[in-house]
Amino acid sequence: MKLDRKVAIITGAAAGIGEASARLFAREGARLVLVDLEKEPLEKLTSELEALSRVVLDIAGDISAPSVCESVIDRTMARFGRLDVLFNNAGIVLSGTLVECTEEDWQKTMDVNLKSMYLLCRGAVPVMGAHGGGSIINMSSVAGPTGVANRGAYSVSKAGVLGLTKSLAMDFIKEGIRVNCICPGTVDTPSLRKRIANSPDPKEAHKAFLARQPMGRLGLPEEIAALALFLASDDSKYMTGQAILVDGGMKL
């Protein structure tokens, strides 16, 4: 198993890419710390994995809060005594240009999509380094390296994830800590379905999302999870500081 006995934190773990990654990491032998804002689905997922004899610690909370991030690292160390993988997957998508974006929406986007990663990485790096290294995976987006129309604050936050990833990779390579980020295109998640359902014309919104995908379909959470597993495992031990597009050709 690729993650046998490795300890992995996954944020945004209760649905979509986070859930698919949790299930895949569990099958590959990881001991999991699952973090999500939504307590009920998080507990349901934890129960399912524990029924399969997987070792899981679940933590419900808002990872944009410093106290929650500190608690995640502290509870991980108290339970397992080490940390090998941090998958910063949690994020939000607010539509609109920067001109339309309110200061409140700007701050919320930066807090969830970027500040939370800084807080968790700040706590994870020392404990990873103390045990010989580890892998940090940050969730960016095609909006990070290239920008996406009508996603002003979101695009800025995801570009920030690229900068965070490269900065950490350069600073902590000698400690054996690898840091990479994933840049997905449009993925069929509960979050996307909710945004489509809440649009003025859901049918047209769905068609518009499909129209920008050269492969003619949306990505699957399991496809992104497979890349996360590669980055978490020793299969990618010669990689760091990379931003990997997995977008179905969206940005060819």
C-alpha positions as MATLAB code, in Angstrom:
seq = 'MKLDRKVAIITGAAAGIGEASARLFAREGARLVLVDLEKEPLEKLTSELEALSRVVLDIAGDISAPSVCESVIDRTMARFGRLDVLFNNAGIVLSGTLVECTEEDWQKTMDVNLKSMYLLCRGAVPVMGAHGGGSIINMSSVAGPTGVANRGAYSVSKAGVLGLTKSLAMDFIKEGIRVNCICPGTVDTPSLRKRIANSPDPKEAHKAFLARQPMGRLGLPEEIAALALFLASDDSKYMTGQAILVDGGMKL';
ca = [
       0.000    0.000    0.000;
       1.364    3.387   -1.028;
       0.555    5.162    2.267;
       0.973    2.266    4.689;
       0.918    3.630    8.264;
       1.479    7.208    7.065;
      -0.516    9.909    8.858;
      -2.429   12.226    6.521;
      -4.511   15.311    7.235;
      -7.179   16.111    4.627;
      -9.223   19.306    4.859;
     -12.573   19.695    3.136;
     -12.813   15.951    3.634;
     -16.569   15.390    3.866;
     -17.488   15.749    0.174;
     -16.201   15.936   -3.377;
     -12.435   15.711   -3.917;
     -11.761   15.555   -0.177;
     -14.073   12.597    0.341;
     -12.713   10.755   -2.705;
      -9.178   11.344   -1.426;
     -10.058   10.153    2.073;
     -11.466    6.906    0.702;
      -8.476    6.366   -1.593;
      -5.888    7.220    1.080;
      -7.658    4.839    3.471;
      -7.480    2.008    0.922;
      -3.765    2.717    0.578;
      -3.180    2.266    4.310;
      -3.107    5.831    5.641;
      -4.114    6.808    9.139;
      -6.399    9.754    8.561;
      -7.201   13.073   10.160;
     -10.310   14.363    8.384;
     -11.279   18.004    8.778;
     -14.429   19.715    7.538;
     -16.820   22.506    8.445;
     -19.823   20.168    8.094;
     -19.953   17.908   11.148;
     -22.695   15.470   10.099;
     -21.292   14.256    6.760;
     -17.817   14.178    8.299;
     -18.974   11.856   11.071;
     -20.793    9.670    8.537;
     -17.651    9.270    6.432;
     -15.569    8.550    9.526;
     -17.987    5.838   10.633;
     -17.874    4.195    7.201;
     -14.079    4.140    7.158;
     -13.807    2.912   10.741;
     -16.176    0.062    9.867;
     -13.510   -0.993    7.352;
     -10.948   -1.049   10.180;
      -9.360    2.245    9.142;
      -7.904    4.527   11.815;
      -9.589    7.923   11.576;
      -9.657   11.092   13.656;
     -12.347   13.570   12.580;
     -12.295   17.271   13.452;
     -15.187   19.596   12.622;
     -14.315   23.269   12.430;
     -13.565   26.364   10.362;
      -9.979   26.049    9.175;
      -9.751   29.785    8.484;
      -9.576   30.204   12.290;
      -6.046   29.999   13.771;
      -7.316   28.170   16.865;
      -8.863   25.402   14.724;
      -5.679   24.937   12.679;
      -3.597   24.773   15.839;
      -6.005   22.195   17.249;
      -5.771   20.076   14.077;
      -1.981   19.816   14.365;
      -2.029   19.337   18.146;
      -4.675   16.602   18.025;
      -2.891   14.856   15.159;
       0.329   14.718   17.138;
      -1.450   13.677   20.335;
      -3.175   10.792   18.535;
      -0.474    9.623   16.136;
       2.791   11.250   17.191;
       3.761   12.213   13.639;
       2.514   13.812   10.424;
       3.502   12.635    6.947;
       0.969   14.210    4.569;
      -1.016   17.449    4.644;
      -3.610   17.845    1.897;
      -4.953   21.408    1.998;
      -8.096   20.766   -0.019;
     -10.800   22.962    1.575;
     -11.947   25.966   -0.422;
     -14.851   28.118   -1.553;
     -15.849   29.585   -4.923;
     -17.570   32.972   -5.020;
     -18.530   34.301   -8.439;
     -18.126   37.830   -9.735;
     -15.442   40.191  -10.978;
     -13.160   42.079   -8.605;
     -15.243   45.218   -9.174;
     -18.362   43.361   -8.018;
     -16.606   41.684   -5.094;
     -17.413   43.088   -1.653;
     -14.688   43.452    0.960;
     -16.478   40.807    3.022;
     -16.447   38.280    0.147;
     -12.822   39.127   -0.636;
     -11.757   38.496    2.946;
     -13.782   35.291    3.256;
     -12.239   33.939    0.041;
      -8.695   34.754    1.155;
      -9.260   33.371    4.642;
     -10.616   30.008    3.493;
      -8.627   29.493    0.284;
      -5.229   30.863    1.297;
      -4.897   31.856    4.946;
      -6.009   28.411    6.126;
      -3.199   26.812    4.112;
      -0.645   29.196    5.593;
      -1.875   28.413    9.108;
      -1.826   24.632    8.646;
       1.515   24.642    6.832;
       3.014   26.807    9.574;
       2.012   24.149   12.097;
       2.836   21.144    9.916;
       6.336   22.046    8.741;
       8.085   21.808   12.144;
       6.525   18.444   13.055;
       7.200   17.017    9.579;
      10.784   18.210    9.704;
      11.301   16.645   13.116;
      10.457   13.221   11.671;
      12.473   13.390    8.479;
      10.098   15.195    6.138;
       6.734   14.782    4.481;
       4.496   15.875    1.627;
       2.267   18.946    1.525;
      -0.351   19.129   -1.235;
      -2.177   22.410   -1.794;
      -5.358   22.700   -3.847;
      -5.124   25.468   -6.409;
      -7.110   25.622   -9.679;
      -6.720   26.375  -13.372;
      -7.732   29.846  -12.150;
      -4.399   30.073  -10.330;
      -1.878   30.084  -13.186;
      -4.196   31.484  -15.877;
      -7.227   33.197  -14.314;
     -10.881   32.448  -14.991;
     -13.524   34.982  -16.040;
     -16.023   36.123  -13.410;
     -14.011   34.589  -10.549;
     -12.070   37.631   -9.379;
     -11.276   36.943   -5.729;
     -11.173   33.190   -6.325;
      -8.563   33.527   -9.089;
      -6.418   35.777   -6.880;
      -6.616   33.349   -3.964;
      -5.654   30.384   -6.151;
      -2.729   32.309   -7.656;
      -1.648   32.909   -4.066;
      -1.659   29.153   -3.477;
       0.938   28.793   -6.243;
       3.163   31.370   -4.536;
       2.710   29.699   -1.151;
       3.575   26.311   -2.644;
       6.776   27.471   -4.329;
       7.914   29.490   -1.315;
       7.487   26.543    1.059;
       9.116   24.143   -1.400;
      12.227   26.325   -1.635;
      12.497   27.063    2.072;
      12.080   23.531    3.407;
      13.569   21.225    0.773;
      16.566   20.520    3.035;
      14.178   19.289    5.751;
      12.825   16.647    3.391;
       9.477   18.407    2.965;
       8.012   18.351   -0.538;
       5.308   20.874   -1.443;
       3.236   20.685   -4.627;
      -0.154   21.943   -5.753;
      -2.969   20.619   -7.897;
      -4.726   22.853  -10.431;
      -8.011   21.167  -11.447;
     -10.412   22.277  -14.113;
     -14.148   21.929  -13.549;
     -14.876   18.916  -11.356;
     -18.285   17.350  -10.745;
     -18.630   17.916   -7.001;
     -21.579   18.678   -4.692;
     -20.262   22.245   -4.464;
     -20.429   22.696   -8.246;
     -23.879   21.118   -8.451;
     -25.110   23.487   -5.754;
     -23.755   26.511   -7.623;
     -25.403   25.313  -10.825;
     -28.731   24.715   -9.057;
     -28.610   28.217   -7.540;
     -27.928   29.954  -10.867;
     -30.744   31.831  -12.671;
     -30.857   29.160  -15.389;
     -29.374   25.855  -14.111;
     -29.645   24.105  -17.484;
     -27.730   26.868  -19.272;
     -25.195   27.051  -16.445;
     -24.488   23.344  -16.774;
     -24.110   23.676  -20.547;
     -21.686   26.567  -20.072;
     -19.481   24.522  -17.743;
     -19.410   21.652  -20.237;
     -18.724   23.988  -23.159;
     -15.405   25.096  -21.681;
     -14.178   21.498  -21.327;
     -12.472   20.259  -24.549;
     -13.020   16.647  -23.460;
     -16.763   17.307  -23.364;
     -17.214   16.263  -19.751;
     -16.492   17.391  -16.215;
     -13.674   15.936  -14.158;
     -14.389   13.345  -11.483;
     -13.345   13.729   -7.837;
     -11.677   10.319   -8.032;
      -9.441   11.552  -10.865;
      -8.140   14.414   -8.740;
      -7.782   12.102   -5.733;
      -5.536    9.830   -7.806;
      -3.161   12.732   -8.395;
      -3.250   13.633   -4.703;
      -2.266   10.052   -3.876;
       0.663   10.247   -6.296;
       1.884   13.462   -4.657;
       1.375   12.070   -1.155;
       3.286    8.864   -1.864;
       6.934    8.046   -2.546;
       6.045    7.731   -6.232;
       6.612   11.503   -6.444;
       9.609   11.732   -4.097;
      11.695   13.607   -6.718;
       9.026   16.309   -7.176;
       8.572   19.558   -5.305;
       7.408   23.097   -6.044;
       5.200   22.004   -8.939;
       1.754   23.229  -10.015;
       0.070   20.375  -11.889;
      -2.831   21.086  -14.253;
      -5.471   18.361  -14.373;
      -8.152   20.126  -16.394;
      -9.272   17.963  -19.307;
      -7.454   20.235  -21.745;
      -9.225   23.391  -20.553;
      -6.039   25.467  -20.712;
      -4.217   23.886  -23.652;
];
